[in-house]
Amino acid sequence: MGVSSSVRGGAVVAASVAAIMVTGAVALPAANAAEEGQSYFNRVATVPAYLNATPVGGPAVAEISTVTPDGNTVITTDAVGDQIAFYDITDAHAPVAAGAVPVDGSPTSVYAVGDYILAVVDGSDGDFVNPSGHVSVLAADGDHEVLETIELGGQPDSIDMTSDGKYAVIAMENQRDEEFTPEGKEEGDLPQLPSGELVILTLDGAPADWELRRVALAGLSGLTEAEDAETEYVTISPDDSTVAVTLQENNGVAFVDIESAAVTSHFSAGTSSLSGIDTEDDGALSLTGSFTDVPREPDSIGWIGNDLVATANEGDWLGGTRGWTIFDAQTGDVVFDSGTDMEYLAIQHALYPDSRSDAKGTEPEGLLSATFDGVPYVFVGSERGNFVAVYDVTDPTQPRFVQILPSTNGPEGLLAIPERDLLVVSSEEDDAEISMRATVQVYEFGADKPFFPSLRSEYVDEKPIAWGAQSGLTADPNDPGILYSVSDNAYAPSLIYTIDVTEEPAVITEARPVTVDGENAALDLEGIFARPAGGYWAVSEGATGPENHLLLLDDAAAVIDDIELPATVADALGKWGFEGVSAQVVGENEYVWTALQRELSTDPAGTVRLARYDVEAGSWDFFGYELDAVSDASNTADWMGLSEITVFAGKLAVIERDKLNGEKAAIKRIYSVELPTGPGLSADDADGELPVLEKTLRHDVLPDMKATHGWTQEKLEGFTVGTDGQAYAVTDNDGVNDATGETVFLRLGSADVMFGLVPDDGGDGGTGEGTDPAGEVEKLPSTGADAMLWLAAGGILLAGGIATTFLVRRRRLS
């Protein structure tokens, strides 16, 4: 969908390039649904790194990790705190932050072996000409005191160890200064001496007696700027004989015999060309770009057996090919290249970082090769997409995608603990201001189905439907298996998504652009309602009050009417406006309901408005809704507001939530109020009293959101009752901007039970029997338009149709 777009405040504007409605289906890549006999990883715990910070709650990251030989303590590098941090995972479902030890510099990697913990530490302090670093040898037991410091004579990056604990191999990067301009070159170019190298430590006797050998890697033929080797990542072969090292900026891989400390071979990682990818940072998820002959510039590397190596091609100054590659270790021949796989996985699961489209896309950085239950796997971490892709490499020429694991921001360290069936992912991005914190996450192997995704998209013409930032839900009035959703202004053009809930995970099968005068629109859609008479109601939130719009759309999603708030209300409304839309049908008239997220400046603090629009009369009236108090009044970043509204069986259901995420998230709730039978406050009645509706808690969604054992999402934004009688909710992933990007689609069970229409018998309540708000029992229509009318009209089954067209009395869009 090659689309450029613009959003000016909350106003309706046209996206300049036509989008193509995508529909239909092509067979998906493997394992989006559970496969019989396949075991999966299930996330079981998330621990914030800041619990090991000094003071607790301060900045902290969790980058590269290792585990003690007993498998019970994970150890991570924290370059922000200049320390090594410990996590007790004896109970993998309830890990405990167990403190940290300072290491006099910025740790870049760590490895636990026997009685010792080896932390490689960069002590350069920004001096690229005279780099320095050391190995801090810590005691594995007790208070982990530093037993010895071994100077390395340069800046280290990564470390690996032979399985017998005899040798440690360290990549000495001596990294370049990205702001320095070599003579005759561009800023950040190579060469920038001193060159990188390899260090081999022989762990014989006490740490003070360990022998250090150096292996020169400069001058290897066929590599980019070979005189300045930039060693990045090391991995030792399963037979302990050979270390493979990536030279990222040189676009190469070298092999060194550990016993002799001699370079045995090397090869260029070569180039790759891709098409059908997003290459523009423009707010549009457009798989129409390409690049040609870009250097792979591998970062992490792992062995597959003793003859093959796999690399994550993150790229650096000249390249990055957005995927991963398997090479023959002897010849350098490409055995497999993932091509667009990582990009398409991100798109399909709403984890694509559009802001990185003009750079390195999903940016595969970490790579791990490990065997679980006899099956060899490769795990590839997307630094910018916040996920780990899992592949079965039983046949290395045709790796089979197994599942995608969502993570917190910047998954850096990938650690396998096969003897305990555990995978640990540690992340490096930490921003306390927006409550997006670095974490250690634990995944357990052995589940019979993947826990993620709960919502994904289909492939159309060999590309996944692009989606994200779900901000509203509605039910199809005629099909009990279909919902519709919309995305907000994180992306353009504005789209209405069709969701098939008969599959698990639920599947987006179509993306239909909203249009204005035949052009694709760029809106901030915050709600959608599928009308039984056809077409949709939608709301677009504005940057200011007057820029909020209630929109009537036809079946093709073309805007045919644009309705504004009364000036007396709009002028008192800040940037938090329309959130959600629904409708009530009475006779041949419609009453459209929408919620205003925050208080008007003229209303009492803590009281927001529910707005009702009388379509026939063309008039608004308003009702008050009292918000819960914030859970922590001292947290100035928090506020309470509404995020959705849904008419159901004589009630208005709303989402009420706080502004918090992660472990601080406290209020994500569904309340209801009775549908008013009398008038509300007129927009023209400045001195009148706002009728406040009494609310009832229907469902606390927070436990459902926390059940993913991840970083609890902030924006619970969509809620609806399907024509199947089930309640559904969805989170807004903010387009992977200042958020983990993980979308949680929730199946909350029987709406009849949730709203007290039938007793909770522990089942799904799907009998079709319900009670109206007055308590009288009646038979509910089971499917189709009649059922939707029953829901919308508050329990009154209407005969006949409703008006399908309305006069456009108000301002037409131009």
C-alpha positions, 0 to 999 in steps of 0.5 A, spaced: 500 500 500 504 505 497 501 511 501 504 518 503 500 521 508 499 527 512 495 529 519 494 536 520 491 536 528 485 532 528 482 535 521 480 530 515 485 531 510 487 527 504 493 522 503 496 524 496 497 517 494 491 512 492 492 506 497 489 499 494 484 495 498 487 489 500 483 482 501 483 475 500 488 470 502 495 466 501 497 461 505 501 464 511 508 462 513 508 456 518 506 456 525 501 462 526 497 457 529 499 451 533 502 445 529 500 438 532 507 435 535 510 442 535 513 445 542 513 452 543 516 457 547 511 461 552 513 467 556 512 466 563 516 472 567 518 479 566 523 483 571 525 490 570 532 491 570 531 498 574 530 493 580 538 492 580 539 499 579 542 504 585 538 507 587 532 502 585 528 505 580 534 509 577 536 508 570 538 501 568 539 496 562 540 489 561 544 487 555 548 481 554 547 475 559 550 469 561 547 463 566 551 460 572 552 453 571 547 450 576 542 454 571 539 458 577 542 465 576 542 470 570 547 475 570 547 481 565 551 487 563 548 494 565 553 499 561 548 504 564 550 503 571 557 500 570 555 494 573 554 486 573 547 485 575 544 478 578 537 475 577 535 469 581 531 464 576 530 458 581 523 459 580 523 461 572 515 464 573 517 468 579 525 471 578 528 476 583 532 481 582 538 479 586 543 485 586 549 488 582 556 489 583 560 495 580 566 493 575 569 500 574 567 501 567 562 499 561 561 492 561 560 489 554 559 482 555 559 477 561 560 469 561 560 465 567 564 459 568 566 454 574 567 458 580 568 465 576 564 470 572 568 474 567 566 480 565 569 484 559 569 492 561 570 498 556 574 503 560 576 507 554 571 513 556 570 515 549 577 515 547 577 512 540 585 513 539 587 510 546 582 505 547 582 501 554 579 495 557 579 489 562 576 483 564 573 483 571 574 476 574 568 476 579 567 470 584 561 466 582 558 465 589 557 469 595 557 477 594 561 476 587 567 480 589 572 482 584 578 477 585 582 480 579 583 485 573 586 483 567 588 488 562 586 487 555 590 493 552 584 495 548 576 496 548 573 489 548 566 487 545 564 480 546 566 474 550 565 466 549 568 460 552 570 453 550 565 448 553 571 445 558 572 452 561 579 452 558 579 458 554 575 464 553 575 468 547 574 476 547 573 480 541 577 487 541 573 491 537 577 498 538 571 501 535 571 507 530 568 514 532 562 515 528 564 523 528 571 523 526 573 524 519 579 520 516 583 524 511 580 523 504 573 520 507 567 521 510 565 522 517 565 516 521 568 512 515 574 507 516 580 506 517 580 509 524 586 505 528 588 502 532 585 496 529 581 491 532 584 484 534 582 477 538 584 475 545 585 468 547 585 467 555 587 460 557 584 459 564 589 455 567 590 456 575 588 462 579 586 468 575 592 472 576 596 466 572 591 466 566 595 467 559 593 472 554 595 471 547 593 476 541 591 474 534 591 480 529 586 480 524 588 486 520 589 486 513 585 480 511 584 480 503 577 481 500 574 485 506 572 492 506 577 497 509 581 491 511 587 494 515 582 496 520 579 490 523 572 492 527 571 485 531 564 485 533 562 478 536 565 471 537 562 464 538 566 457 539 564 451 535 561 445 538 567 441 538 571 447 541 576 447 536 575 454 532 572 461 534 568 464 528 568 472 529 564 477 525 568 483 523 562 488 522 564 494 519 569 490 514 563 486 512 567 479 514 567 473 518 574 470 520 575 463 523 581 462 528 584 455 531 584 456 538 590 452 540 594 455 535 591 462 535 592 462 528 587 465 523 585 459 518 580 462 514 576 468 512 570 470 507 566 476 505 559 476 508 557 479 501 551 483 499 544 482 498 538 485 494 531 486 497 524 488 494 517 489 497 520 492 503 518 499 506 524 504 505 521 511 507 520 514 514 513 517 512 508 514 517 505 509 511 507 502 512 508 501 504 512 494 502 514 497 495 521 499 496 527 496 494 535 496 495 540 493 491 547 490 493 547 492 500 553 489 504 550 484 510 555 487 515 553 481 520 553 483 528 552 476 532 554 469 529 552 462 531 554 455 529 550 450 526 554 444 527 561 444 526 560 446 519 555 452 518 555 459 521 549 463 522 549 471 522 544 477 524 545 482 519 544 488 523 549 493 518 553 499 520 556 504 516 555 501 509 549 496 510 545 492 513 540 487 510 534 486 515 535 479 515 540 473 517 544 468 513 547 461 514 554 460 511 558 454 509 564 455 514 569 453 510 567 456 503 563 462 505 558 460 500 551 462 502 546 456 504 540 460 506 538 468 506 532 470 510 530 475 505 524 479 507 522 474 512 524 479 518 521 485 515 514 481 513 514 478 520 514 484 523 509 487 519 504 481 520 504 482 527 504 489 528 511 490 530 514 494 524 518 500 526 516 505 520 521 510 523 527 506 521 524 504 514 529 509 511 535 506 515 535 498 517 528 496 518 527 491 523 535 491 524 536 484 526 542 484 531 542 478 536 543 471 534 543 465 538 543 457 536 541 452 541 538 445 541 531 444 545 529 437 545 533 435 540 531 440 535 536 445 533 533 452 533 536 459 531 533 465 535 534 472 531 533 478 535 530 484 532 533 490 535 528 495 533 522 491 532 522 488 539 521 481 537 525 474 537 524 470 531 524 462 532 527 458 526 527 450 526 534 449 522 533 441 522 534 443 515 539 449 514 538 450 507 530 451 509 529 453 516 522 453 518 519 459 522 516 456 528 514 462 532 515 470 534 516 472 541 515 479 543 520 483 547 521 489 551 525 495 547 531 493 544 532 485 545 540 485 546 542 478 549 539 472 547 541 466 552 539 459 552 538 454 558 536 448 555 537 443 561 531 447 564 527 448 557 528 456 558 530 462 554 532 468 557 531 475 553 535 481 556 533 488 553 537 495 552 532 500 552 530 504 558 526 510 558 523 512 565 520 518 563 515 514 558 515 508 563 519 504 558 524 500 562 529 495 560 527 488 562 529 481 563 524 476 560 523 469 561 520 464 556 519 456 557 519 451 552 514 446 552 507 449 550 503 446 545 501 452 542 504 459 541 502 464 546 503 470 541 500 473 537 493 474 539 492 478 532 495 477 526 494 479 519 493 475 512 498 475 506 495 478 500 499 477 493 505 474 497 505 480 502 502 481 509 497 486 510 500 492 514 496 494 520 497 497 527 495 502 533 488 499 534 484 504 537 477 502 536 472 495 535 466 494 532 462 488 530 459 486 524 451 486 524 450 480 520 456 476 521 458 473 528 465 471 526 467 478 524 469 485 527 472 491 524 477 495 527 481 502 525 488 505 527 489 512 529 494 517 526 500 513 527 499 510 520 496 513 514 492 512 510 486 511 515 484 504 514 478 499 516 480 492 518 476 486 518 478 481 523 476 474 523 475 471 530 473 464 528 480 463 527 485 463 533 489 467 533 484 472 530 486 474 523 486 481 519 483 479 512 482 486 509 484 493 510 480 498 507 482 505 506 477 511 508 476 516 503 474 523 502 472 525 495 475 519 492 482 520 496 485 516 501 484 520 508 489 521 513 485 521 520 486 520 527 480 515 528 479 513 535 472 509 534 468 505 529 461 502 529 458 498 523 451 500 522 446 495 521 443 499 515 450 499 512 456 503 512 459 506 519 460 511 524 467 513 525 470 519 530 477 522 529 480 525 534 483 532 534 489 536 536 484 541 538 477 541 540 474 544 534 478 539 530 474 533 532 469 530 527 464 525 527 464 521 520 458 518 517 461 513 512 458 508 506 459 501 505 466 503 501 468 507 507 467 513 503 466 519 508 459 522 506 458 526 512 462 530 517 459 533 523 462 537 528 462 538 536 458 544 538 463 550 539 461 551 546 463 544 547 469 544 542 472 550 545 473 547 552 476 541 550 483 540 549 487 535 545 484 529 548 477 529 544 473 523 541 474 516 544 470 511 541 463 511 537 457 507 538 449 508 536 442 506 538 437 505 534 430 507 535 424 507 530 427 510 524 432 514 527 439 513 530 442 516 536 450 516 536 454 516 542 461 518 543 466 519 549 470 525 550 476 522 553 478 528 558 474 533 562 472 540 559 475 546 562 468 548 564 466 541 567 468 539 574 475 535 575 474 528 574 467 528 570 468 527 563 462 527 558 458 522 554 456 525 548 449 523 544 448 526 537 440 525 534 441 524 527 434 526 525 434 533 529 442 534 528 443 536 535 447 534 541 446 533 548 451 531 554 451 526 560 456 526 565 461 520 567 465 520 574 472 517 573 476 513 578 481 517 582 488 515 579 492 510 583 498 514 585 496 521 586 504 523 586 505 521 579 504 527 575 504 523 569 498 519 570 491 521 569 484 517 568 480 518 561 475 514 557 478 510 551 471 507 548 464 506 548 459 501 546 452 500 546 449 494 549 443 491 551 440 498 554 447 500 557 453 504 555 459 500 556 466 504 556 473 503 557 476 507 563 483 507 564 490 510 567 496 513 563 500 507 566 504 501 563 508 496 565 508 494 573 505 501 574 499 499 570 493 500 575 486 501 572 484 498 565 476 497 566 470 496 563 464 500 566 457 501 564 451 506 565 444 505 563 442 508 557 439 515 559 431 515 557 431 523 558 434 529 555 442 530 557 445 537 557 444 541 551 450 544 548 446 551 548 445 551 556 451 554 559 448 554 566 444 548 566 446 542 570 450 536 567 446 529 568 451 524 571 450 517 570 451 512 575 456 507 573 457 499 574 464 495 574 463 490 569 470 487 568 477 489 570 481 487 564 488 488 568 489 481 570 487 479 562 493 484 560 498 481 565 496 474 563 501 475 558 507 476 563 510 481 559 510 489 559 503 491 561 500 495 555 498 502 557 492 503 551 486 499 552 483 502 546 478 498 543 472 494 546 465 491 543 460 485 543 460 481 537 454 478 534 456 472 537 455 474 544 462 474 546 466 480 549 472 483 545 478 488 547 484 490 544 490 494 545 493 500 541 501 499 540 502 506 538 505 504 532 512 501 535 513 508 537 515 509 545 512 503 546 514 495 546 509 495 540 506 488 542 498 488 541 494 484 546 487 482 543 483 479 548 477 474 548 473 476 554 467 471 554 460 472 554 457 479 554 451 476 557 455 474 563 459 480 563 453 485 564 449 481 569 444 478 564 445 471 566 448 468 572 456 466 571 456 459 571 463 458 569 462 457 562 461 462 556 454 463 557 453 462 550 445 459 551 442 465 547 438 467 553 438 473 556 435 478 561 433 485 559 435 491 564 428 491 567 429 483 569 424 480 564 427 474 560 426 474 553 429 470 547 435 473 544 436 473 536 442 469 535 445 472 529 444 477 523 442 484 523 436 483 528 441 481 533 445 487 532 439 491 532 437 488 539 444 490 542 444 497 539 437 498 541 438 496 548 434 490 548 428 492 544 427 488 538 425 492 532 421 490 526 422 493 519 428 497 517 432 503 519 433 509 515 439 508 510 441 515 508 441 521 511 441 529 509 448 532 509 446 538 512 452 540 515 459 542 512 461 537 507 468 536 506 472 539 501 
